Amino acid sequence: MKRHSMADWQLYIIRCSDDSLYTGITTDVQRRFAEHLAGKGAKYFRGRKPLEIVYQESCADRAQASSREAAVKALSRGEKLDLIRSFR
């Protein structure tokens, strides 16, 4: 099993075909996006397609990434859009 270094964990947000926003964490955003495109993993993508990664944020470790994911998922859509705008 590969050991991950300190900053390997990423929080990401994907814009979907129904204009919803999906938030997740991973150690490899591009690989995970490809998995979502292929229909693997999150049940969220059944019936909607992932279109683009609109936000990424580095986290120190899995615990921090999970905590941050919960915080972002609790944001309103408007707050998530503000976060995305600050990234771009």
Buried (B, 14 or more C-beta within 10 A) or exposed (E): EEEEEEEBBBBBBBBBEEEEBBBBBBBEBEEBBEBBEEEEEBEBBEEEEBBEBBBEBEBEBEEBBBBBBEEBEEBEEEEBBEBBEEEE
